[in-house]
Amino acid sequence: MNPQAKLIFTVSLLLGTTITITSNHWIMAWTGLEINTLAILPLISKSHHPRAVEAATKYFLVQATASALILFSSMTNAWHTGQWDIAQLTHPTSCLILTAAIAMKLGLVPFHFWFPEVLQGTSLTTGLILSTAMKFPPITLLFLTSHSLNPSMLTTMAILSAALGGWMGLNQTQIRKILAFSSISHLGWMAIIICYNPKLTLLNFYLYTLMTTAVFLTLNTMKAVKLTTLMTTWSKSPSLNTALLLTLLSLAGLPPLTGFMPKWLILQELTKQDMTPVAILISLLSLLSLFFYLRLVYCTAITLPPHTTNHMKQWHISKPTNVWIAIATTLSVTLLPLSPTL
């Protein structure tokens, strides 16, 4: 892609995100979401592969539908209350439509079907943007309207997301699809607590972004997109492979790594809200996700593939390791143990 074009699309992404997260008016928030959608489409389809074009088409249709629903929700609220302010969303029908629209934008169950397919059709770098930066504006809108959302609806969506995100990731061999279902599962943890403690949702999202960035950058450096190629990465860079192993365990939420902190705090908050059965259920459902994370860790730690592979093996890394990988991996692994000393 032309560097000037890439710069324009990147600046547009930053502009759209900034407009959405700083706006008080629904029309401005909708404008920012539309700018984001239009800016990411060329980045998804830049390889001109039919799979990439298909992913871009699916992404556009889903995001355009969700944006139209957000506009319809805000107009319904303005019709009944006369308010265009984001924080003044009070009409029950508007709240339900907005919850469905944001769930569609994020990829929460039952609006999750597009996300794994789109992520599979893109490069790892664009996949990283889709999994992290593109989810920030919708999560901000959820944060701003959290006081008026329906807790029962969000809790149901969250439990289904944690269940299906873990279940559907079990039989995948493509790493991007596994990470897509991992994202759906993490979104379930964010959605379940948004009505009770919105700041915990933001903390969970920031830490998820940090850990996912470390995983995507490492996989991009090692050019690993399937489990079979992940098995042969030990010979390229043992240190990078060890870092990936620890980051995946952190993403799974194992103590004493960073990923354990948001789950710990969310379970504590749910117990305080007298929702102990829900806390037990979602912690049990996270074991499904843990299984496929452990399978990724096993494939990362293995030194030789258990069967003959048909693809050409690459025995060295052709490009220098990014310094951001070291920073993101260090924070992903040691932020919780170091937090008492900060």
N, C-alpha and C positions, 0 to 999 in steps of 0.2 A: 504493500500500500504506500502511496505517496506520503512522505513525511509531513508535508503541509496539511494534507487531508486528515492524517491521523491526529495532528495537533488540534485542528478545528474540532474534530469529534471529541477529543479528550477534554478540551476547554468547555465544550457544550455539555458534557457529562457533569463537570464540576459546577457549571452555571445552573443546570437544571436541578441538581441536588441542593445547591445553596438557596435557590428561589423557594423550593418546597419547604425546606426545614426552617426558613426564616419568615415565612408568610403567615399572616393572620387571616387572610381572606381565602375562601375556597377556590375562587377563580385563579388566583395566583398559584396556589398549591397544585391545581390541575395543570396549569401551564408548565410548571417545573417538571411534573411527571411526564408530560407529553414531550418536552425537550429531551429528557432522559431517554425515552423510548426511541425517538428518532435518531439520537446520537449513537445508540448502541447497535442499531440494526446494521450499518455498514461494517462495524467491527465483527459482528457475528458472521456475516456472509462474505468476508474479505477473501477467503480461500477459493471462492467460486465453485466449490464442490457441491454437487446436488444435495448432499446431507446438510451442508451449511446453509444453503438457500432455503431448504425445508425448515430448518431450525429457526431462521430469521422470520419466515412467514408465520410459523406457529407462535413465536414470541410476539410478533406484531398484533396478531388477531387477539390473543389473550389479553395483552396489555391495553389495547384499544378498547376492548369490551369492559375491562376493569375501570379504565379512566372514565368511560361513559357512565358506568354505574356510580362512580364517585360524584360526577357532575349531577346526575339525577338525584342522588341522595342529598346533596347540598341544596339543590333547587327545591326539593320537597320540604326540607327543613326551613328554607327561606320563605316558602309559600305559607307555611303554617305559623311560623314564629316571627318572620321579618328579620331574621338574623343571618348574616353571611360569615360571621366570625367562626373560626374552626372550633374554638373552645365552647361555643354556645350550641352545640349539636344536642338538642333535647328531644326531638320528636322520635317516638319509638320505631316507626317504620324506617325513618332515615338512618337510625342507628343500626338496624338489621341489614339494610342495603349496604351501608358503608362497611360493616364487618365482612360481608360476603365479598365486596370489591377488594378490600385490603388482603383478604385471604387468597383471592385469585391472583393479586399482584405478587404476593410472597410465595405462593405455592403450598399453602396449607391444605390438608385434606378437608373436604373432598375436591378441591380445585388444584390438585397436585400433578395431574397427569402430564402436563406440558413440560414441567421443569427437567426431569431426567432426559427427555428426548432432546430438548434444546441444548442442555449441557453436553450431551454426547456428540452433538453436531458442531461444536465449536472447539477452538484451540484451548489449551490450558490457561493461557493468559486471559482470554475473554471469559472463560469459565470462572476464573477468580473474580473478575469484575461483576459477573452476574450473581455469584454467590454472596458477595459482600457489599460492594458499593451500591448496587442497584436495589438492595433490600433496605438501605438506610432511610430513604424518604418515606416508604410505606410504614416502617416501624415508627418513625417520628410522628406520622399522622395518628397511628394507634396510641402513641404516648400522649399526644395532645388531647385525644378524645376518650382516654381510658376511663374517666369518671362516669361517662354516659353509655358505655358499652354493656352488652348483655353477658354477665359472667357465665351463665349456664351454657350458652352457645359457644363461647370461647373455650370453656373447659372441655366440652365435648369434642370440638375441633382439635384441641391440643392433645387429648388422649388418643384420638384416632391418628393424628400425625405421628405421635411417638410410636404407636403400634405399627402402622403401615410403613413408616420410614425404616423401622428395624426389620420388619418382616420381608419387605420387597427388596431390601439390600442383601438378603442372605444368599440368593442364587445368582448374583451378578459376577461377571468376570471383567467387565470394563471399569477401570478405576474412576472415571468421570461419573458414571452412573452410581457407583457406590458412594461417592462424595455428594451426589445430588440427594440420595436418600438419607445420607447423614445430615444434610442441611434441613430436610423436611423434619427429621426427628428432633433436631435442635430447635427448630421453629416451634415445635410443640411445647418445649420447655419454656420458651419465651412467652407464648400465648397464654399459658395456664396461669401466669403470675401477673399479667399486665393490669388486671382490674384491682388487684390487692396491693401490689408494690411495683409501680411502673419503673422505678429506678433500677430494680433488680433485672428487669427486662433489658434495659440499656446496658447494664454491666455484662449480662449474659451475651448480648449481641457483640459488644466490643471484644470480649475474650474469644468468642467464636470467630470473629473476623481475624484476630491475631493468629489463632491456631490454624485456621484455614489458609491464610496467606502463607504461612510457613510451609504447609503441606503442598500447596499448588506450586510455589516457587521451587521447592526441592524436586518435585516430580517433573517440572518443566526443564530444570537443569539436567536431570537424568534421562529425559525423554521417555518416561515410563507412562504408558496409557492403558496397559493391560496387566493382569496378574502374572502372565508368563514373562513379560519383559521386566517386571518388578523383581522376579526371582534371580535375574542375571545382573542386577545393578550392584551387587556387593563388590564385584571385581573392578567396577569403574571408580568408586569412591567409598571406601569403608566408613570414613568419618561422616560423610553426608548421609549414608544409609543408617548409621546409628542415630543421627539426629532425627531422621524421618521416623524411625521406630519409636523414639521417645515422644515425638510430637503426636503421632497417632494414638499412643496410649493416653496422652493428655486430652486429645479430642474425645476419646472414649469416656473420660471423666474419672480416671482412676486416681486415688490419692497416692502420694502427696503432690501430684502434679497440678498445674494451673487449672485445667479443665474441671477439677473436682470442686473448686470454689463456688461457681454459680449454682451447681446442682445441690450442693450442701446448703447454701443460703435459701434456695427456692423450697427445698423440702422443709427447712426450718420455718419459713414463712407460711407454708401451707398448713403445717401442724398448728401454728399460732392461730390460724383462721378456722380451726376446728374442721379441717379437711384431711384428716389423717388417712381415711380410705383412699382418697384421690392420690395423696402423696405415696402411699404404698404401691398403688397400681402403676403410677408413672415411673417409679423407681424399678419396679419389676419389668416394665416394658423396655426400659433402657438396657436390660440384659440382652435383648435381641440385637440392638446396635453394637453392644460390646462384642458379640460373637463375630460379626463381620470385621470389626476393627482388629480383633485378635487374628483373624485370618489374614488381613493385610500385613499385620506385624509378623506373622509366621512366614509369609512370602518375602518380606523384607529381610528377615533374619537368616533365611535359608541361603546357603552358599552356592549350591548347584541345583538346577532344575531337576525334578524327579523323573522327567522323561525328556526325550529328544525334542528340541524346539526347531521349528522350520524356518524361523526368521533369522536374519543376519544379526549376529551379536556385535555390539559396539563395546570395545574394551577400554575406552577412555572417554573422558568428557571433553567435547570439542570446544566448549566455551568456558571462560573463567567463572568461578562460583561467585554469585552475587553476595555483597556484604549484607544486604537486607535479610538474606536467609539466616545468617548467623544471629542477627538481632532478634528476628521474629521467633526463631527456634529457642533461643535462650529465654526469652520472655514467656514463651508457651510452656516451657518445662519448669522454670524456677520462680515464677511470679508468686505462687502461693507459699512456698517455703520461705521466700525472702520478705513477704508482706509484713510479718511482725517487726522486721528490722528497719522498714522504710519510715 
